[in-house]
Amino acid sequence: MKKVIQFKDGDKLKVTIDNEFIHFHRKGVFNSITGLKGKDSIRLDNISDVQFKKPGMLSGYIQFTLVTDKNKIKVHKAVTDKNSIIFSKKEVSKAEEIKEIIEAYIAENSITPYSNTSVANELEKLAELKEKGILTEKEFVNQKSKILK
């Protein structure tokens, strides 16, 4: 799998997701000001959670919580967090696609060490991912059996 998504508003960011990493390549004045200009990567198996906020009066964001993070970063820090993507209203569908890809990876690889959701909630999330075509039938059955054990 390799997926490239380009954000042109706000963050001026190219996101590449492959089988092991999510790569960020940031450009532009906004990223220079926040100190986030350049390239960075996160191993997918280090991501434990995805925070997503749709844009309202201000930009929206996707923020990745890493397994190594002891404290979640506060929302107002998302703009300067290298594990975040800032996006405009026009780019919501791109951001949602990234969120779905990462959540599918987490579900497929059972990376939920800090999850306190019920079995029913987990099964519901899996069914949703399968329904959207993010998980195959085989992946769905595999994850479902892991949850029910």
Secondary structure, 3 states (H helix, E strand, C coil): CCEEEEECCCCCEEEEECCCEEEEEECCHHHHHHCCCEEEEEEHHHEEEEEEECCCCCCEEEEEEECCCCCCCCHHHHHHCCCEEEECHHHHHHHHHHHHHHHHHHHHCCCCCCCCCCHHHHHHHHHHHHHCCCCCHHHHHHHHHHHHC
